[in-house]
Amino acid sequence: MDDKTWDRIVKYTELQGTSGQEFMVRKAFREDLAALVDEIYQNGLGGIYGVRQHSESSAPRIMFGAHFDEVGFIVKSITEQGLFEVKAVGGWNPYVVSAQRFTLFTRHSHLTVVSSSVAPHLLREQSGVNGAPTIDQILFDGGFTSSDEAISFGIQPGDFIVPQSHTEKLANQKTVVSKSWDNRFGLVTILDVLEKLKGQSLPNTLIMGANVQEEVGLRGVGPAVHQLQPDIFFGLDSSTADDIHGQHGQGHLGGGTILRVFDPGVIMPKKLKEFILDLANDEHIPLQYFVPNGGTDSAGAQSQNNGIPSVTLGVASRYIHTHQTIWSIDDFEAAKQLVETLALKLDSATIKDIIYGD
């Protein structure tokens, strides 16, 4: 990994933007995308895609979609003591929320806050903790002494709270710890691949970008595919690794890029699966099957227009939807190689075979 890619990873994983509050991430992405494409399109919800046009209007339209948003919280109310009751934005395991630093974004500023927890000293009279707290029971603390003081700093219901974390390589230099690899992975992959393809002839119109509000129900992908009319859609996302207890779980760090052949929202089209497996084999790209329990923007894309063959590619990462996700650099490089190769190989004949072949 070169320094430019590493700096890009740090930049995008440390940027903060939960669902509905993606504007800082979108601004940075638009600036980086502009020099790599012919045109940029933004839809009404805030998704952005860059397009590299083919000289022939009949060329197939190949779309790769990441998403800007990460999980976070939104202020529901302010208590008399000046703490904040919240609602989750996206999926959280309550066990990982307590005693973490977050940033609360007001209209004009941003402030550090901490999620509440119960000190062990206050549990001494109990035989144990009766389960995890619910999200609704966790308060967020900015050190204020009253609701009036909190309000005087411009804090209002509806303000967003986003994880605050630092990105770094771990000791073996093969793995990284960061927040929001789900899904800043997709943004960095798109920018790196577009740079690699600069000046190369493509057999298609290439559409690459990112959607908003994926974490709250795949809300942004529908407008994007309706606007840009792809023939095929590839989601780019980081998914849950389940490998810390041995080889039986789904998604292994160091196992290569993942191919989500089946999930609750998508059954991968047969011809598309065969094409990608053959391509990965021919190009010696490490690849692992992945059959998860959650969905991605591919589920939101496939039923749009007249039906769009869709699948999500990406990487498996440990501890996603937390402040500290661990992921593999080798898996990231394999995913980029697969995306680049697909962009170079998907021509009209291949697309027709994927959609209409027996």
Phi, psi and omega per residue, in radians:
M1 nan 2.216 -3.138
D2 -1.461 2.958 -3.064
D3 -1.120 -0.583 -3.120
K4 -1.118 -0.767 3.107
T5 -1.138 -0.749 3.134
W6 -1.074 -0.769 3.108
D7 -1.072 -0.637 3.109
R8 -1.162 -0.702 3.103
I9 -1.077 -0.845 3.136
V10 -1.048 -0.795 -3.122
K11 -0.997 -0.880 -3.011
Y12 -1.389 -0.550 3.098
T13 -1.315 -0.471 3.123
E14 -1.537 -0.306 2.981
L15 -1.069 2.585 -3.050
Q16 -2.049 2.210 3.132
G17 -2.942 1.729 3.106
T18 -1.467 3.039 -3.129
S19 -0.968 2.261 -3.111
G20 1.524 -0.122 -3.100
Q21 -2.399 0.812 -3.040
E22 -1.554 0.059 -2.874
F23 -1.063 -0.625 -3.134
M24 -1.199 -0.686 3.116
V25 -1.197 -0.753 3.136
R26 -1.079 -0.731 3.140
K27 -1.058 -0.816 3.132
A28 -1.120 -0.720 -3.112
F29 -1.158 -0.756 3.106
R30 -1.017 -0.767 -3.134
E31 -1.097 -0.714 -3.125
D32 -1.314 -0.499 -3.081
L33 -1.358 -0.531 -2.912
A34 -0.960 -0.745 -3.063
A35 -1.376 -0.093 -3.015
L36 -1.849 -0.085 -3.057
V37 -2.379 2.939 3.124
D38 -1.441 -0.632 -3.086
E39 -2.539 2.678 3.031
I40 -2.122 2.337 3.111
Y41 -2.074 2.398 3.029
Q42 -2.138 2.349 3.093
N43 -1.653 3.067 -3.008
G44 -1.135 -0.430 3.109
L45 -1.508 -0.282 3.078
G46 2.032 0.043 3.045
G47 -1.224 2.589 -3.103
I48 -2.278 2.342 3.068
Y49 -2.328 2.439 2.979
G50 -1.744 2.519 -3.090
V51 -2.169 2.227 2.917
R52 -1.736 1.871 -3.031
Q53 -1.334 2.472 2.970
H54 -1.538 2.667 -3.118
S55 -1.175 -0.389 3.133
E56 -1.829 2.230 -3.103
S57 -1.158 -0.374 -3.133
S58 -1.453 -0.045 -3.137
A59 -1.086 2.542 3.139
P60 -1.116 2.631 -3.104
R61 -1.879 1.983 -3.031
I62 -1.897 2.143 -3.014
M63 -2.071 2.240 3.027
F64 -2.025 2.148 -3.062
G65 -2.179 2.137 2.968
A66 -1.705 -2.953 2.963
H67 -2.446 2.528 -3.075
F68 -1.299 -0.618 -2.826
D69 -1.428 2.615 2.979
E70 -2.060 2.957 3.133
V71 -1.356 2.690 3.135
G72 -2.928 -2.585 -3.123
F73 -2.513 2.891 3.044
I74 -2.318 2.433 -3.116
V75 -1.209 2.207 3.105
K76 -1.675 -0.746 -3.141
S77 -2.821 2.894 3.140
I78 -2.014 2.207 -3.114
T79 -1.345 2.939 3.108
E80 -1.049 -0.515 -3.129
Q81 -1.438 -0.057 3.114
G82 1.559 0.299 3.049
L83 -1.691 2.978 -3.005
F84 -2.094 2.167 2.936
E85 -1.484 2.480 -2.968
V86 -2.339 2.901 2.902
K87 -2.095 2.483 3.118
A88 -1.249 2.470 2.995
V89 -1.960 1.729 -3.009
G90 1.651 3.119 -3.009
G91 -1.522 2.237 3.105
W92 -2.242 2.464 2.901
N93 -1.498 2.067 -3.070
P94 -0.986 -0.473 -3.122
Y95 -1.104 -0.435 -3.036
V96 -1.739 0.012 -3.027
V97 -1.495 -0.686 -2.952
S98 -1.143 2.550 3.017
A99 1.037 0.738 3.083
Q100 -2.105 2.689 3.069
R101 -1.519 2.452 3.089
F102 -2.369 2.895 2.990
T103 -1.958 2.242 3.056
L104 -1.732 2.140 -3.108
F105 -1.751 2.009 3.009
T106 -1.627 -3.078 -3.127
R107 -1.103 -0.589 -3.012
H108 -2.114 -0.062 -3.079
S109 -2.726 3.125 3.014
H110 -2.403 2.515 -2.985
L111 -2.327 2.534 3.052
T112 -1.388 2.336 3.041
V113 -2.322 2.844 -3.122
V114 -2.215 2.404 3.072
S115 -1.334 2.436 -3.030
S116 -1.259 2.752 3.058
S117 -2.636 2.973 3.114
V118 -1.879 2.128 3.131
A119 -1.154 2.574 -3.137
P120 -1.055 -0.479 3.130
H121 -1.068 -0.547 -3.124
L122 -1.453 -0.038 3.125
L123 -1.836 0.025 -3.002
R124 -1.113 -0.501 -3.122
E125 -1.497 -0.008 -3.126
Q126 -1.863 2.704 3.106
S127 -1.368 -0.231 3.134
G128 2.908 3.037 3.122
V129 -1.508 2.278 -3.115
N130 -1.459 1.239 3.091
G131 1.421 3.038 3.139
A132 -1.336 2.637 3.010
P133 -1.170 2.694 2.988
T134 -1.444 2.832 3.114
I135 -1.012 -0.678 -3.109
D136 -1.131 -0.355 -3.132
Q137 -1.543 -0.225 -3.115
I138 -1.535 2.161 3.086
L139 -1.716 2.782 3.087
F140 -2.023 2.369 -2.898
D141 -2.121 2.045 3.054
G142 -1.793 0.193 3.132
G143 1.418 0.202 -3.128
F144 -1.387 2.756 -3.084
T145 -1.782 -0.186 -3.132
S146 -2.836 2.889 3.083
S147 -1.129 -0.641 3.140
D148 -1.078 -0.716 3.136
E149 -1.143 -0.745 3.126
A150 -1.074 -0.762 -3.132
I151 -1.140 -0.571 3.134
S152 -1.136 -0.340 3.071
F153 -1.591 0.174 3.053
G154 1.514 0.198 -3.098
I155 -1.432 2.333 -3.111
Q156 -2.429 2.710 2.941
P157 -0.966 2.446 -3.077
G158 1.742 -0.186 3.067
D159 -1.259 2.588 -3.087
F160 -1.668 2.586 3.101
I161 -2.170 2.184 -2.984
V162 -2.227 2.458 3.126
P163 -0.965 2.542 3.137
Q164 -2.063 2.091 -3.023
S165 -2.722 2.839 -3.117
H166 -2.011 2.443 -3.120
T167 -1.712 2.314 3.085
E168 -2.694 2.698 3.005
K169 -1.332 2.535 3.097
L170 -1.551 3.118 -2.892
A171 -1.015 -0.669 -3.074
N172 -1.386 -0.065 3.136
Q173 1.093 0.231 3.111
K174 -1.867 -0.271 -3.086
T175 -2.270 2.779 -3.067
V176 -2.308 2.565 2.980
V177 -2.012 2.287 -3.141
S178 -2.783 2.935 2.860
K179 -1.555 2.959 2.860
S180 0.958 0.453 2.971
W181 -1.086 -0.410 2.891
D182 -1.691 1.626 0.214
N183 -2.431 0.825 3.000
R184 -1.268 -0.262 2.958
F185 -0.900 -0.825 -3.089
G186 -1.122 -0.681 -3.134
L187 -1.143 -0.811 -3.133
V188 -1.139 -0.697 3.113
T189 -1.044 -0.816 -3.127
I190 -1.058 -0.817 -3.108
L191 -1.159 -0.733 3.119
D192 -1.113 -0.767 -3.123
V193 -1.156 -0.754 3.121
L194 -1.075 -0.651 3.066
E195 -1.127 -0.720 -3.139
K196 -1.140 -0.579 -3.088
L197 -1.519 -0.085 -3.082
K198 -1.036 2.226 -3.138
G199 1.503 -0.166 3.119
Q200 -1.572 2.515 3.080
S201 -1.357 2.384 3.137
L202 -2.043 2.602 3.129
P203 -1.550 0.331 -3.022
N204 -2.706 2.915 2.871
T205 -1.509 2.070 -3.025
L206 -1.738 2.189 -3.087
I207 -2.094 2.052 -3.076
M208 -2.371 2.311 -3.140
G209 -3.111 -2.682 -3.014
A210 -2.586 2.604 -3.128
N211 -1.814 2.860 3.014
V212 -1.754 2.848 2.912
Q213 0.977 0.613 3.047
E214 -1.184 -0.675 -3.017
E215 -1.229 -0.182 -3.107
V216 -2.051 0.508 3.037
G217 2.085 0.464 3.028
L218 0.984 0.736 -2.974
R219 -1.366 -0.432 -2.997
G220 -1.577 -0.317 -3.005
V221 -1.313 -0.595 -3.133
G222 -1.008 -0.922 3.080
P223 -1.007 -0.608 -3.099
A224 -1.170 -0.818 -3.116
V225 -1.275 -0.531 3.065
H226 -1.134 -0.691 -3.123
Q227 -1.212 -0.699 -2.932
L228 -1.876 -0.128 2.939
Q229 0.923 1.007 3.105
P230 -1.312 2.716 2.993
D231 -1.491 -0.443 -3.135
I232 -2.620 2.587 -3.066
F233 -2.256 2.301 3.032
F234 -2.058 2.047 2.959
G235 -1.355 2.490 3.044
L236 -2.077 2.041 -2.993
D237 -2.708 2.757 3.022
S238 -1.742 2.268 -3.059
S239 -2.029 3.023 -2.996
T240 -1.365 2.112 2.972
A241 -1.421 2.415 3.114
D242 -2.264 1.126 -2.970
D243 -2.192 0.123 -3.007
I244 -1.378 -0.192 -3.140
H245 -1.948 0.308 3.111
G246 2.224 -2.876 -2.981
Q247 -1.627 0.088 -3.036
H248 -1.573 -0.272 -3.110
G249 -1.383 3.035 3.120
Q250 -1.601 2.304 3.039
G251 1.438 1.913 -3.066
H252 -2.121 2.238 3.046
L253 -1.054 2.296 -3.105
G254 1.520 -0.005 -3.123
G255 -1.535 -0.042 3.138
G256 1.812 -3.095 3.087
T257 -1.152 2.706 -3.129
I258 -1.834 2.588 3.064
L259 -2.116 1.925 -3.074
R260 -1.414 1.503 -3.033
V261 -1.253 -0.364 -3.107
F262 -2.807 2.346 2.965
D263 -2.621 3.138 -3.073
P264 -1.070 -0.269 -3.106
G265 -1.982 -0.268 -3.030
V266 -2.452 2.281 2.867
I267 -1.856 2.042 -3.022
M268 -1.092 2.261 3.119
P269 -1.009 2.401 -3.025
K270 -0.992 -0.864 -3.080
K271 -1.178 -0.586 3.091
L272 -1.172 -0.743 3.109
K273 -1.064 -0.810 -3.125
E274 -1.090 -0.706 -3.138
F275 -1.104 -0.802 -3.103
I276 -1.183 -0.712 3.120
L277 -1.088 -0.754 3.113
D278 -1.131 -0.722 -3.131
L279 -1.111 -0.802 3.133
A280 -1.092 -0.689 3.116
N281 -1.132 -0.813 -3.113
D282 -1.106 -0.646 -3.077
E283 -1.651 0.059 3.115
H284 1.007 0.783 3.105
I285 -1.675 2.043 3.109
P286 -1.057 2.289 -3.029
L287 -2.513 2.466 3.087
Q288 -2.262 2.420 3.037
Y289 -1.131 2.623 -3.132
F290 -2.529 2.169 3.130
V291 -2.215 1.487 -3.011
P292 -1.592 3.114 3.124
N293 -1.694 -0.222 -3.105
G294 -1.900 3.013 -3.097
G295 -1.988 3.009 3.129
T296 -2.428 -3.089 -3.132
D297 -1.081 -0.325 3.071
S298 -1.049 -0.616 3.100
A299 -1.141 -0.632 3.120
G300 -1.321 -0.395 -3.090
A301 -1.501 -0.638 -2.871
Q302 -1.138 -0.505 -3.082
S303 -1.675 0.111 3.126
Q304 -1.413 2.856 3.089
N305 0.939 -2.193 3.115
N306 -1.750 0.285 -3.057
G307 1.744 2.213 -3.056
I308 -2.210 2.032 3.040
P309 -0.958 2.243 -2.999
S310 -2.483 2.594 3.020
V311 -2.779 2.701 3.074
T312 -1.863 2.320 3.050
L313 -1.946 2.818 3.074
G314 2.846 -2.482 -3.098
V315 -2.382 2.700 3.006
A316 -1.703 2.366 -3.074
S317 -2.352 2.500 3.120
R318 -1.444 2.467 2.984
Y319 1.129 0.733 3.088
I320 -1.210 2.839 -3.054
H321 1.063 0.675 3.002
T322 -2.440 -3.126 3.057
H323 -1.292 -0.356 -2.933
Q324 -2.309 1.481 3.062
T325 -1.616 2.366 3.079
I326 -1.913 2.286 -3.081
W327 -2.520 2.844 -3.012
S328 -1.730 2.282 3.075
I329 -1.141 -0.695 3.137
D330 -1.087 -0.692 3.094
D331 -1.106 -0.725 3.094
F332 -1.043 -0.786 3.128
E333 -1.132 -0.666 3.106
A334 -1.135 -0.709 3.121
A335 -1.106 -0.746 3.108
K336 -1.076 -0.715 -3.141
Q337 -1.091 -0.717 3.129
L338 -1.151 -0.758 3.134
V339 -1.092 -0.785 3.122
E340 -1.057 -0.768 -3.106
T341 -1.161 -0.690 3.081
L342 -1.070 -0.759 3.139
A343 -1.063 -0.561 -3.124
L344 -1.449 -0.407 -2.984
K345 -1.825 -0.323 -3.015
L346 -1.437 1.661 3.118
D347 -1.853 -3.105 -3.059
S348 -1.044 -0.796 -3.098
A349 -1.103 -0.705 -3.137
T350 -1.164 -0.762 3.120
I351 -1.102 -0.736 3.115
K352 -1.086 -0.685 3.126
D353 -1.189 -0.706 3.122
I354 -1.091 -0.728 -3.070
I355 -1.422 -0.745 -2.964
Y356 -2.003 -0.123 -3.114
G357 -1.232 2.687 3.138
D358 -1.421 nan nan
